[in-house]
Every structure is written in structure tokens, then in C-alpha cells.
Amino acid sequence: MYDVVIVGAGIIGSFLAHDLSKYQLNIAVLEKNSDIAGEATMSNSAIIHAGHDPKTGTLKASLNLQGSRMYESVCKELGVSYKRTSAFVAATNHEEEELLPAMIAQAEERDIPCMLLRGEEARRKEPNLSEEIVAVAEFPTTAICYPWEIALALMEEAVMNQVELKLNEKVITIEKDQNTFQILTEKGNQYESRYVINAAGIYADEIYQLVTKLEKNPIVIHPRKGEYFVLDREEKTLVERVIYPVPSEKGKGVLLVPTTHNNLLLGPNSTMVTDKEEKGNTTEALAYVKEAVQKLAKNIPFEKIIRTFAGLRASGESGDFIIEEAMDVPCFINVAQIESPGLASAPAISEYVLHEILMKKEDQDQKLIFIQKENYLKRRHPIRVKDLSEEERNKLVKEQPAYGRVICRCEQITEGEIIDTIHRTLGAKTVKAVKKRVRPGMGRCQGGFCEPRVVEILARELHISPLDIRMDSPESLLLTRELWGGDKHAGI
Ligand SMILES: Cc1cc2nc3c(=O)[nH]c(=O)nc-3n(C[C@H](O)[C@H](O)[C@H](O)COP(=O)(O)OP(=O)(O)OC[C@H]3O[C@@H](n4cnc5c(N)ncnc54)[C@H](O)[C@@H]3O)c2cc1C
């Protein structure tokens, strides 16, 4: 019997698993995919918004602000990327310009550093800003991160501290008898738990529907798609700051976002879709993104586009996050409608669930006992060869020559880093899992050169045939047959 079962291992489920793993509780995480952080947490703008934008009085406003203040130290502790870039909200006409003082006033009320700049002043800081821009509001505490790296690090530490992560486990029914939930997965496995936390992203409404007796489900999620271009990595990106347009009722608008690996993201648009699996790119949306970003910046090198992607926002009808114990189902906690700024708010959301919901439970039969673990284990920070000095690199390669063999030329990833990621606690077992953890295949060639090498290394390190290596899900075959003797030479 578990104390808590978390459904969904995105950034929210990962923060929750990590923070709960500090206590003497039995925790399991059930994730339908073959790896964690593969949905909204994988397909977003990666911005830790300063917190100036959400409506006053909402959970979004308070948790975004609190989350943005927590991120730097969380990322430092985990040994993952985080960069404070600052952001411009750019007005391209006088009507938009008139909206900036109110935005600044709202930020000042929240103690968020901000300033108003004229167009020319802004262009001195960001020379590639469009000439159309007449004024900007600058928010220096805005930051960027690498969202799935954070989720993976959190979950790795959670698993090191006895959280049980169950992958390929899609929850299909939840029943409650007395004080126990019975959770059934598609594979036919049954889990028993005292609490369930619903962190299922765009499926959070359907997960709650499994257990609620209410006639009308108060959680309704309408997926809202956003599409992006990714530009090739540069020494210095076109813009150093996140550039937002002035927001509209449709959201934050189409942005330019430098990434922690010096790529540039252009996007996202915002389109309601009905199918929760509709994650393909469309010509119309990408054309719209191209046009929209040109209002914000000039000299955009569109010839440097290396890929496109899309993500689905879990938009709800109330416009705010829903984070509460279900009225009709005690001990069932919904963490739903976590659209933007869900990433920026994630550490604060987890803290809110622990301190404002779980720890405040008074009913003796249902109360969880929170006793901190004495020997909490911390993860070992992975080595990033690219970030080492020449001296450090030479010393490392002497001791472990695999760190001197470059496998991904675009991103400068070595065999040593790939081997390490395969053998870590949350070890990578598929090509995509390696790519998500250490980035071979994320660069210009998109895996054209390094993917076969990654397959070889995976097969060798996991002691299986290359034919058994998958791209991602158990169905995603890469190699179908051997062409000539020996696994090493299997044909693609
Ligand atoms: C286009 C776009 C741009 C965004 N930009 C930003 C931004 O810049 N800054 C910001 O703060 N926020 C941003 N967001 C929002 C942010 O990405 C999300 O709020 C956050 O990732 C939500 O995390 P999550 O864990 O709730 O959901 P997810 O990451 O979607 O995780 C939910 C998990 O639940 C699993 N699951 C679902 N159903 C089941 C089931 N039946 N059984 C088991 N597992 C299940 C899924 O497989 C998934 O892994 C953006 C979102 C999008 C889509």
C-alpha cells in the first residue's frame, strides 16, 4: 500500500515526487509514457516568467512569483541549467505603449524589478530589435531553463530516495473504498494508495472523471496548441533577452526566446484543438509565427531553422490553475489546468500541495505523517565536457578516455557523457531518452551522424542486440533485421 500515488511525471509530478521523497512516505509515480517529461514539459518556451503577467488574486499570480524566486537555487542544487536573461515586453504602436505603465505598476506592487525604456534605449541593449518598437517594459528577473533536464534531475533524486517510478503505466480506472484508492493501469497492474495526486497534464480532467461522482466535472481541459521553430546554436544568439509582444486575451503571444544551449526559439502561436494527441506542425501556424516574430526583431536568420515542434497547453475554463483536494473525493488532489506559467510556478505548486493541502489535513484517519528522512541522498551532478576548462578536460580524458571521444559533433557530446546517462539511476534506455538527457541529436544534423553511434553504445552498455533498441516507446522500432553477421552490423 502506498501513501501517495502521483499520476503523471511531467514537471509537476517530478517536483511533487522529489519534495515528498524527503519524508518517510511510500510514494509511487505512474506515467503512461516510456520516459518522464515527454508532454507539455518537453514542448514549451522554457521561460521562468518573472510573475508580472497573471491576474492579481489568482493562484497563477502568487505561485508564478514564488516559483520564479525559487528556481535559481533549485537548479543550482540539482546541477542543471538556469540563466537569468531578462525580458522585454515590446510595444509596436502607441496603443500597446499605453498598456505598459499598468503592467509596470502591477509588477511594482508585486515587488518585481522592472523599468520602462524608449524604443531607442531598448535597441541599444538589443540591436536586433525591430525598428517598429516604440517602447518596452523590461523585467530583469526573467530567466530561461531546460525544463526536462530539471524534471529528470528531480525524478532521479526522488528515485534515489525510494520513490517508485512506474513507466508505461497508463491509469485507466480509479476506485475508492473506505480510505483506499484502487488504481488500475492499462497493463492490468493494480496499485493501492491512501492518496492520489492527479498531475496528468492535458488528461487531468479525464483522470478526475474516473473518480468523481459530481454530475458536472469542474475540470475541463481544452488543449491549446503552440508551434515553434528552433534556430541553430550560435556563439551569441540574435537577442540576449526573451522578447514578448504586449499580451492579448489570447495569451502572451509569439516570442523570441534564447535557450540555455544558445539556440533561439521562435513561437508559439495559440490554436484551440480538439484532439489531445494533435501535436503535428502546420504550414499555416508556422507562417503565422514567422510573420509575428518579424514585428519584434530584424535580421532573423530563418535559413538557420533546424527543426519545428508543437506543444499542447492544458487550458481550462476558469483561467486559473486548479490545485485542491477534490470536494467529493477526500484524499484525491487535483493539480490541473497547469498551463503557462506552470513551469515557472512548478516548485511553488509542489510546495503549496505539501504545505497547504497535505500537511493541513486534520482528519486522523487520513492524515499523512510527515517525518523527514535523515539520510536524504543527493544526485551526483553529471559532467558536461563542453563546459570544462582545457586543463580539466585533459585530466578527465586521461582518467576516463571515453570523455575524449566526441559522438555528437554538433553539440560536442562525448561517449563518456552518454555512458554515464545510461547507467545513472534514471538511466536512459532509448535513443530519445539519451537525446533528452545529454543532447546528441539536438543540433544541426538532428541525429543524422550520431544516432547510429548512440544505438551502438546503448546496445553495448545494456548488453542487448541493436535490434532491441527503440527510438522511444516500446513500439518505436529502429532496426528491423541484420544485414550481415553480428549485431554490430545490423541494418537500418
Ligand atoms: C506551447 C507551450 C508553451 C509554454 N511555455 C511556458 C513557459 O515558457 N513558461 C511556463 O512557465 N510555462 C509554459 N508552459 C506551460 C508548461 O509547459 C506547463 O504548465 C507544464 O509543463 C505542465 O506540467 P505538467 O506536469 O502539469 O504536465 P505534463 O508535462 O503534460 O505532464 C503530465 C504527465 O501526465 C502523464 N499522463 C497523462 N495521462 C496519464 C495517465 N492516464 N496515466 C499515467 N500518466 C498520464 C503524461 O504522459 C505526462 O507525462 C507552456 C506550455 C506550452 C504547451
The ligand as an SDF file (V2000), in Angstrom:
LIG
                    3D

 53 58  0  0  0  0  0  0  0  0999 V2000
    3.4180   25.8080  -26.1070 C   0  0  0  0  0  0  0  0  0  0  0  0
    3.6450   25.9340  -24.6320 C   0  0  0  0  0  0  0  0  0  0  0  0
    4.4620   26.9450  -24.1170 C   0  0  0  0  0  0  0  0  0  0  0  0
    4.6540   27.0670  -22.7440 C   0  0  0  0  0  0  0  0  0  0  0  0
    5.5710   27.9530  -22.2710 N   0  0  0  0  0  0  0  0  0  0  0  0
    5.7720   28.0580  -20.9220 C   0  0  0  0  0  0  0  0  0  0  0  0
    6.7720   28.9110  -20.3990 C   0  0  0  0  0  0  0  0  0  0  0  0
    7.5870   29.4860  -21.1240 O   0  0  0  0  0  0  0  0  0  0  0  0
    6.8460   29.0600  -19.0570 N   0  0  0  0  0  0  0  0  0  0  0  0
    5.9990   28.4240  -18.2070 C   0  0  0  0  0  0  0  0  0  0  0  0
    6.0690   28.6600  -17.0110 O   0  0  0  0  0  0  0  0  0  0  0  0
    5.0980   27.5420  -18.6800 N   0  0  0  0  0  0  0  0  0  0  0  0
    4.9800   27.3300  -20.0050 C   0  0  0  0  0  0  0  0  0  0  0  0
    4.0960   26.4210  -20.4930 N   0  0  0  0  0  0  0  0  0  0  0  0
    3.3360   25.6050  -19.5590 C   0  0  0  0  0  0  0  0  0  0  0  0
    4.1560   24.4530  -19.0150 C   0  0  0  0  0  0  0  0  0  0  0  0
    4.8340   23.7770  -20.0400 O   0  0  0  0  0  0  0  0  0  0  0  0
    3.1940   23.5030  -18.3080 C   0  0  0  0  0  0  0  0  0  0  0  0
    2.4410   24.2500  -17.3730 O   0  0  0  0  0  0  0  0  0  0  0  0
    3.8890   22.3880  -17.5830 C   0  0  0  0  0  0  0  0  0  0  0  0
    4.8150   21.7270  -18.4060 O   0  0  0  0  0  0  0  0  0  0  0  0
    2.8130   21.4080  -17.1040 C   0  0  0  0  0  0  0  0  0  0  0  0
    3.4440   20.3260  -16.4960 O   0  0  0  0  0  0  0  0  0  0  0  0
    2.5740   19.0810  -16.0610 P   0  0  0  0  0  0  0  0  0  0  0  0
    3.4700   18.1940  -15.2920 O   0  0  0  0  0  0  0  0  0  0  0  0
    1.3160   19.5460  -15.4130 O   0  0  0  0  0  0  0  0  0  0  0  0
    2.0810   18.4260  -17.4330 O   0  0  0  0  0  0  0  0  0  0  0  0
    2.8420   17.4470  -18.4530 P   0  0  0  0  0  0  0  0  0  0  0  0
    4.2310   17.8340  -18.6560 O   0  0  0  0  0  0  0  0  0  0  0  0
    1.9620   17.3590  -19.6490 O   0  0  0  0  0  0  0  0  0  0  0  0
    2.8500   16.0680  -17.6820 O   0  0  0  0  0  0  0  0  0  0  0  0
    1.6940   15.2990  -17.4710 C   0  0  0  0  0  0  0  0  0  0  0  0
    2.1070   13.8490  -17.4910 C   0  0  0  0  0  0  0  0  0  0  0  0
    0.9740   13.0360  -17.1940 O   0  0  0  0  0  0  0  0  0  0  0  0
    1.0610   11.8530  -17.9720 C   0  0  0  0  0  0  0  0  0  0  0  0
   -0.2640   11.2270  -18.0540 N   0  0  0  0  0  0  0  0  0  0  0  0
   -1.3760   11.7100  -18.6600 C   0  0  0  0  0  0  0  0  0  0  0  0
   -2.3900   10.8340  -18.5630 N   0  0  0  0  0  0  0  0  0  0  0  0
   -1.9230    9.7620  -17.8610 C   0  0  0  0  0  0  0  0  0  0  0  0
   -2.4780    8.5440  -17.4480 C   0  0  0  0  0  0  0  0  0  0  0  0
   -3.7530    8.2010  -17.7450 N   0  0  0  0  0  0  0  0  0  0  0  0
   -1.7170    7.6630  -16.7390 N   0  0  0  0  0  0  0  0  0  0  0  0
   -0.4090    7.9700  -16.4380 C   0  0  0  0  0  0  0  0  0  0  0  0
    0.1750    9.1220  -16.8520 N   0  0  0  0  0  0  0  0  0  0  0  0
   -0.5670   10.0120  -17.5290 C   0  0  0  0  0  0  0  0  0  0  0  0
    1.5680   12.3620  -19.3190 C   0  0  0  0  0  0  0  0  0  0  0  0
    2.1240   11.3370  -20.1220 O   0  0  0  0  0  0  0  0  0  0  0  0
    2.5940   13.4040  -18.8750 C   0  0  0  0  0  0  0  0  0  0  0  0
    3.8990   12.8690  -18.7860 O   0  0  0  0  0  0  0  0  0  0  0  0
    3.9430   26.2250  -21.8670 C   0  0  0  0  0  0  0  0  0  0  0  0
    3.1520   25.1920  -22.3720 C   0  0  0  0  0  0  0  0  0  0  0  0
    3.0420   25.0200  -23.7480 C   0  0  0  0  0  0  0  0  0  0  0  0
    2.2750   23.8610  -24.2650 C   0  0  0  0  0  0  0  0  0  0  0  0
  1  2  1  0
  2  3  1  0
  2 52  2  0
  3  4  2  0
  4  5  1  0
  4 50  1  0
  5  6  2  0
  6  7  1  0
  6 13  1  0
  7  8  2  0
  7  9  1  0
  9 10  1  0
 10 11  2  0
 10 12  1  0
 12 13  2  0
 13 14  1  0
 14 15  1  0
 14 50  1  0
 15 16  1  0
 16 17  1  0
 16 18  1  0
 18 19  1  0
 18 20  1  0
 20 21  1  0
 20 22  1  0
 22 23  1  0
 23 24  1  0
 24 25  2  0
 24 26  1  0
 24 27  1  0
 27 28  1  0
 28 29  2  0
 28 30  1  0
 28 31  1  0
 31 32  1  0
 32 33  1  0
 33 34  1  0
 33 48  1  0
 34 35  1  0
 35 36  1  0
 35 46  1  0
 36 37  1  0
 36 45  1  0
 37 38  2  0
 38 39  1  0
 39 40  1  0
 39 45  2  0
 40 41  1  0
 40 42  2  0
 42 43  1  0
 43 44  2  0
 44 45  1  0
 46 47  1  0
 46 48  1  0
 48 49  1  0
 50 51  2  0
 51 52  1  0
 52 53  1  0
M  END
$$$$
